Amino acid sequence: MALRELQQVVLTKDKPQDGLRAGDLGVIVDVSAEGSGYSVEFATLTGETIDVLLLDPDEIREVAPGDLAHVRAVGDDVSLGGKVKVTG
């Protein structure tokens, strides 16, 4: 199945420079020509954007039936929406 806009996906590789870890959930907001790359938004559960990243197909995967969501706090070094710094 081809990945599509507004589809929820799972990050498959850590992105420490962006405060993201493999297993984090994101939503595809744009698909580049012929699926060669995806713009994926990562957000907190309250809807605050952490980042939008351009990712290669091997950096994300579809959500699978056996997947379980897990909650973790965003690191202190991550700005939400590019505006708010998370502190503790």
Rosetta constraint file for C-alpha pairs under 8 A:
AtomPair CA 2 CA 35 HARMONIC 7.88 0.50
AtomPair CA 3 CA 7 HARMONIC 6.92 0.50
AtomPair CA 3 CA 35 HARMONIC 7.58 0.50
AtomPair CA 3 CA 62 HARMONIC 7.36 0.50
AtomPair CA 4 CA 28 HARMONIC 6.87 0.50
AtomPair CA 4 CA 30 HARMONIC 7.93 0.50
AtomPair CA 4 CA 31 HARMONIC 6.70 0.50
AtomPair CA 5 CA 27 HARMONIC 7.71 0.50
AtomPair CA 5 CA 28 HARMONIC 5.02 0.50
AtomPair CA 5 CA 29 HARMONIC 5.31 0.50
AtomPair CA 5 CA 30 HARMONIC 5.61 0.50
AtomPair CA 5 CA 31 HARMONIC 6.37 0.50
AtomPair CA 6 CA 27 HARMONIC 5.61 0.50
AtomPair CA 6 CA 28 HARMONIC 5.06 0.50
AtomPair CA 6 CA 29 HARMONIC 5.73 0.50
AtomPair CA 7 CA 27 HARMONIC 5.52 0.50
AtomPair CA 7 CA 28 HARMONIC 5.51 0.50
AtomPair CA 8 CA 25 HARMONIC 6.81 0.50
AtomPair CA 8 CA 26 HARMONIC 5.66 0.50
AtomPair CA 8 CA 27 HARMONIC 4.41 0.50
AtomPair CA 8 CA 28 HARMONIC 6.51 0.50
AtomPair CA 8 CA 62 HARMONIC 7.07 0.50
AtomPair CA 8 CA 63 HARMONIC 6.69 0.50
AtomPair CA 9 CA 25 HARMONIC 5.75 0.50
AtomPair CA 9 CA 26 HARMONIC 5.33 0.50
AtomPair CA 9 CA 27 HARMONIC 5.90 0.50
AtomPair CA 9 CA 28 HARMONIC 7.16 0.50
AtomPair CA 9 CA 60 HARMONIC 6.23 0.50
AtomPair CA 9 CA 61 HARMONIC 5.58 0.50
AtomPair CA 9 CA 62 HARMONIC 4.88 0.50
AtomPair CA 9 CA 63 HARMONIC 5.46 0.50
AtomPair CA 10 CA 22 HARMONIC 7.45 0.50
AtomPair CA 10 CA 23 HARMONIC 5.51 0.50
AtomPair CA 10 CA 24 HARMONIC 5.75 0.50
AtomPair CA 10 CA 25 HARMONIC 4.77 0.50
AtomPair CA 10 CA 26 HARMONIC 6.26 0.50
AtomPair CA 10 CA 60 HARMONIC 5.39 0.50
AtomPair CA 10 CA 61 HARMONIC 5.30 0.50
AtomPair CA 10 CA 62 HARMONIC 6.25 0.50
AtomPair CA 10 CA 63 HARMONIC 6.09 0.50
AtomPair CA 11 CA 21 HARMONIC 7.13 0.50
AtomPair CA 11 CA 22 HARMONIC 4.96 0.50
AtomPair CA 11 CA 23 HARMONIC 5.24 0.50
AtomPair CA 11 CA 24 HARMONIC 5.45 0.50
AtomPair CA 11 CA 25 HARMONIC 6.38 0.50
AtomPair CA 11 CA 26 HARMONIC 7.26 0.50
AtomPair CA 11 CA 59 HARMONIC 5.92 0.50
AtomPair CA 11 CA 60 HARMONIC 4.56 0.50
AtomPair CA 11 CA 61 HARMONIC 6.71 0.50
AtomPair CA 12 CA 21 HARMONIC 8.00 0.50
AtomPair CA 12 CA 22 HARMONIC 4.67 0.50
AtomPair CA 12 CA 23 HARMONIC 6.15 0.50
AtomPair CA 12 CA 58 HARMONIC 7.42 0.50
AtomPair CA 12 CA 59 HARMONIC 5.06 0.50
AtomPair CA 12 CA 60 HARMONIC 5.19 0.50
AtomPair CA 12 CA 61 HARMONIC 6.83 0.50
AtomPair CA 13 CA 21 HARMONIC 6.60 0.50
AtomPair CA 13 CA 22 HARMONIC 4.58 0.50
AtomPair CA 13 CA 23 HARMONIC 7.90 0.50
AtomPair CA 13 CA 59 HARMONIC 5.81 0.50
AtomPair CA 13 CA 60 HARMONIC 7.79 0.50
AtomPair CA 14 CA 20 HARMONIC 6.02 0.50
AtomPair CA 14 CA 21 HARMONIC 4.18 0.50
AtomPair CA 14 CA 22 HARMONIC 4.68 0.50
AtomPair CA 15 CA 19 HARMONIC 6.30 0.50
AtomPair CA 15 CA 20 HARMONIC 4.95 0.50
AtomPair CA 15 CA 21 HARMONIC 5.82 0.50
AtomPair CA 15 CA 22 HARMONIC 7.62 0.50
AtomPair CA 16 CA 20 HARMONIC 5.69 0.50
AtomPair CA 16 CA 21 HARMONIC 6.84 0.50
AtomPair CA 18 CA 51 HARMONIC 7.27 0.50
AtomPair CA 18 CA 78 HARMONIC 7.12 0.50
AtomPair CA 19 CA 74 HARMONIC 7.08 0.50
AtomPair CA 19 CA 75 HARMONIC 6.43 0.50
AtomPair CA 19 CA 77 HARMONIC 7.39 0.50
AtomPair CA 19 CA 78 HARMONIC 5.86 0.50
AtomPair CA 20 CA 24 HARMONIC 6.67 0.50
AtomPair CA 24 CA 42 HARMONIC 7.87 0.50
AtomPair CA 25 CA 42 HARMONIC 6.66 0.50
AtomPair CA 26 CA 40 HARMONIC 5.93 0.50
AtomPair CA 26 CA 41 HARMONIC 5.39 0.50
AtomPair CA 26 CA 42 HARMONIC 4.56 0.50
AtomPair CA 26 CA 43 HARMONIC 7.04 0.50
AtomPair CA 27 CA 40 HARMONIC 5.34 0.50
AtomPair CA 27 CA 41 HARMONIC 5.29 0.50
AtomPair CA 27 CA 42 HARMONIC 6.72 0.50
AtomPair CA 28 CA 38 HARMONIC 6.48 0.50
AtomPair CA 28 CA 39 HARMONIC 5.79 0.50
AtomPair CA 28 CA 40 HARMONIC 4.33 0.50
AtomPair CA 28 CA 41 HARMONIC 6.35 0.50
AtomPair CA 29 CA 38 HARMONIC 7.61 0.50
AtomPair CA 29 CA 39 HARMONIC 5.57 0.50
AtomPair CA 29 CA 40 HARMONIC 5.62 0.50
AtomPair CA 29 CA 41 HARMONIC 6.54 0.50
AtomPair CA 30 CA 38 HARMONIC 5.84 0.50
AtomPair CA 30 CA 39 HARMONIC 4.98 0.50
AtomPair CA 30 CA 40 HARMONIC 7.19 0.50
AtomPair CA 31 CA 35 HARMONIC 5.88 0.50
AtomPair CA 31 CA 36 HARMONIC 7.83 0.50
AtomPair CA 31 CA 37 HARMONIC 6.30 0.50
AtomPair CA 31 CA 38 HARMONIC 4.76 0.50
AtomPair CA 31 CA 39 HARMONIC 6.44 0.50
AtomPair CA 32 CA 36 HARMONIC 5.89 0.50
AtomPair CA 32 CA 37 HARMONIC 5.26 0.50
AtomPair CA 32 CA 38 HARMONIC 5.96 0.50
AtomPair CA 32 CA 39 HARMONIC 7.88 0.50
AtomPair CA 33 CA 37 HARMONIC 7.65 0.50
AtomPair CA 35 CA 57 HARMONIC 7.43 0.50
AtomPair CA 36 CA 56 HARMONIC 6.67 0.50
AtomPair CA 36 CA 57 HARMONIC 6.68 0.50
AtomPair CA 37 CA 54 HARMONIC 6.58 0.50
AtomPair CA 37 CA 55 HARMONIC 5.55 0.50
AtomPair CA 37 CA 56 HARMONIC 4.70 0.50
AtomPair CA 37 CA 57 HARMONIC 5.89 0.50
AtomPair CA 38 CA 53 HARMONIC 7.90 0.50
AtomPair CA 38 CA 54 HARMONIC 5.47 0.50
AtomPair CA 38 CA 55 HARMONIC 5.21 0.50
AtomPair CA 38 CA 56 HARMONIC 6.46 0.50
AtomPair CA 38 CA 57 HARMONIC 7.13 0.50
AtomPair CA 39 CA 52 HARMONIC 6.38 0.50
AtomPair CA 39 CA 53 HARMONIC 5.43 0.50
AtomPair CA 39 CA 54 HARMONIC 4.38 0.50
AtomPair CA 39 CA 55 HARMONIC 6.26 0.50
AtomPair CA 40 CA 52 HARMONIC 5.35 0.50
AtomPair CA 40 CA 53 HARMONIC 5.36 0.50
AtomPair CA 40 CA 54 HARMONIC 6.44 0.50
AtomPair CA 40 CA 55 HARMONIC 7.12 0.50
AtomPair CA 41 CA 49 HARMONIC 7.03 0.50
AtomPair CA 41 CA 50 HARMONIC 7.62 0.50
AtomPair CA 41 CA 51 HARMONIC 5.91 0.50
AtomPair CA 41 CA 52 HARMONIC 4.22 0.50
AtomPair CA 41 CA 53 HARMONIC 6.56 0.50
AtomPair CA 42 CA 49 HARMONIC 6.02 0.50
AtomPair CA 42 CA 50 HARMONIC 5.51 0.50
AtomPair CA 42 CA 51 HARMONIC 5.52 0.50
AtomPair CA 42 CA 52 HARMONIC 6.21 0.50
AtomPair CA 43 CA 47 HARMONIC 5.65 0.50
AtomPair CA 43 CA 48 HARMONIC 5.31 0.50
AtomPair CA 43 CA 49 HARMONIC 4.16 0.50
AtomPair CA 43 CA 50 HARMONIC 4.98 0.50
AtomPair CA 43 CA 51 HARMONIC 7.08 0.50
AtomPair CA 44 CA 48 HARMONIC 5.28 0.50
AtomPair CA 44 CA 49 HARMONIC 6.49 0.50
AtomPair CA 44 CA 50 HARMONIC 6.90 0.50
AtomPair CA 48 CA 80 HARMONIC 6.03 0.50
AtomPair CA 48 CA 81 HARMONIC 6.12 0.50
AtomPair CA 49 CA 80 HARMONIC 5.58 0.50
AtomPair CA 49 CA 81 HARMONIC 4.57 0.50
AtomPair CA 49 CA 82 HARMONIC 7.96 0.50
AtomPair CA 50 CA 78 HARMONIC 7.31 0.50
AtomPair CA 50 CA 79 HARMONIC 6.59 0.50
AtomPair CA 50 CA 80 HARMONIC 4.61 0.50
AtomPair CA 50 CA 81 HARMONIC 5.42 0.50
AtomPair CA 50 CA 82 HARMONIC 7.34 0.50
AtomPair CA 51 CA 80 HARMONIC 7.47 0.50
AtomPair CA 51 CA 81 HARMONIC 6.67 0.50
AtomPair CA 51 CA 82 HARMONIC 7.65 0.50
AtomPair CA 55 CA 59 HARMONIC 6.08 0.50
AtomPair CA 55 CA 60 HARMONIC 7.44 0.50
AtomPair CA 56 CA 60 HARMONIC 7.43 0.50
AtomPair CA 57 CA 61 HARMONIC 7.61 0.50
AtomPair CA 63 CA 67 HARMONIC 6.63 0.50
AtomPair CA 74 CA 78 HARMONIC 6.68 0.50
AtomPair CA 74 CA 86 HARMONIC 7.33 0.50
AtomPair CA 75 CA 86 HARMONIC 7.19 0.50
AtomPair CA 75 CA 88 HARMONIC 7.94 0.50
AtomPair CA 76 CA 85 HARMONIC 7.34 0.50
AtomPair CA 76 CA 86 HARMONIC 5.27 0.50
AtomPair CA 76 CA 87 HARMONIC 5.24 0.50
AtomPair CA 76 CA 88 HARMONIC 6.06 0.50
AtomPair CA 77 CA 85 HARMONIC 7.33 0.50
AtomPair CA 77 CA 86 HARMONIC 7.10 0.50
AtomPair CA 78 CA 85 HARMONIC 6.35 0.50
AtomPair CA 78 CA 86 HARMONIC 6.35 0.50
AtomPair CA 79 CA 83 HARMONIC 6.14 0.50
AtomPair CA 79 CA 84 HARMONIC 5.28 0.50
AtomPair CA 79 CA 85 HARMONIC 4.38 0.50
AtomPair CA 79 CA 86 HARMONIC 6.16 0.50
AtomPair CA 80 CA 84 HARMONIC 5.07 0.50
AtomPair CA 80 CA 85 HARMONIC 6.29 0.50
AtomPair CA 80 CA 86 HARMONIC 7.16 0.50
